[in-house]
Amino acid sequence: MIRVVDIFAGPGGLSEGLASVIDDRGQPAFDLRLSIEKEAHAFETLRLRTFFRQFAAGAPDDYYRCLRGEIAPTDLHDRHPSEAREANSRTWHTELGSKGAPLRTVRNRIETATGGAGNWVLIGGPPCQAYSIAGRSRNRSKPGYDPNKDGRQRLYVEYLQILRDHWPAAFVMENVKGLLSATLENERIFHRILQDLRDPTTALKREGRSALRGRAHHYQRIGLRTYFKPPGDVCQYLCDFGDKWQHLVELKDIVELPEIFGCRLLDGARGWAESPGS
């Protein structure tokens, strides 16, 4: 199985999606090794669902009794201690950033979760309140609000920190449509994030942050995708093909692409143009 670390996990929506993927042998394709969330109620849901997934043959009746409020979560864990211990080891109630767990502790937890392996996946969605259209509207009504001083605008740097410290083989960053129009210091935050994801090392230096020693890498295949439903309920994706343009394509256009074109799509528009036979 491919190991996964989920940050800014919320109640675990992205993890649920990956946990449902089955490989050709009928086995789970992904192993959710660590999920990090700071909000208490979201974390309780995250931990409970992680507990649920420890039962390969199906959750016991006690799980559903807990959902109905007939027994407390503590009673549920007491009755199923090994699954509870596993759920506790795979979830972490903490905050990332200057107000949260020390960076060294974060590094150690991720190193333990991934087993030092290079072939693992980082997933997560940095908090969207500073980017969403509704959130920005509420913020503008706050006296003295300055978006450049809103720490949530830069929480994606915690994502960059993990990329640079551990270099996972792949990552998935999820966010809201409003990210495309949000600005920071008179610059579109979408474009800044896109560039920073390609080169986390340079981005961290700009932010005055250090990284673990080791060979610096660049992520060559970047595609930030925001899906939404315009009039007509046609699900569309806004894709970056590596050419600094935004391309709007329908989901069917992505999933029905021939394999060779799909590979070129990931390599970016320049790679497509320079490929033999293009």
Stockholm file with secondary structure:
# STOCKHOLM 1.0

chainA/1-278         MIRVVDIFAGPGGLSEGLASVIDDRGQPAFDLRLSIEKEAHAFETLRLRTFFRQFAAGAPDDYYRCLRGEIAPTDLHDRHPSEAREANSRTWHTELGSKGAPLRTVRNRIETATGGAGNWVLIGGPPCQAYSIAGRSRNRSKPGYDPNKDGRQRLYVEYLQILRDHWPAAFVMENVKGLLSATLENERIFHRILQDLRDPTTALKREGRSALRGRAHHYQRIGLRTYFKPPGDVCQYLCDFGDKWQHLVELKDIVELPEIFGCRLLDGARGWAESPGS
#=GR chainA/1-278 SS CEEEEEESCTTTHHHHHHHTCBCTTSSBSEEEEEEEECSHHHHHHHHHHHHHTTCTTCCCHHHHHHHTTSSCHHHHHHHSHHHHHHHHHHEEECCCSTTSSCHHHHHHHHHHHHTTCSSEEEEECCCCTTTSHHHHHHHHTSTTCCGGGCGGGGTHHHHHHHHHHHCCSEEEECCCGGGGTCEETTEEHHHHHHHHHHCHHHHHHHTTCCCCSSCCCCCCCCCCCEEECCTTCCCEEEEECSSSCEEEEEHHHHHTSCHHHHHHHHHCHHHHHHSTTC
#=GC SS_cons         CEEEEEESCTTTHHHHHHHTCBCTTSSBSEEEEEEEECSHHHHHHHHHHHHHTTCTTCCCHHHHHHHTTSSCHHHHHHHSHHHHHHHHHHEEECCCSTTSSCHHHHHHHHHHHHTTCSSEEEEECCCCTTTSHHHHHHHHTSTTCCGGGCGGGGTHHHHHHHHHHHCCSEEEECCCGGGGTCEETTEEHHHHHHHHHHCHHHHHHHTTCCCCSSCCCCCCCCCCCEEECCTTCCCEEEEECSSSCEEEEEHHHHHTSCHHHHHHHHHCHHHHHHSTTC
//
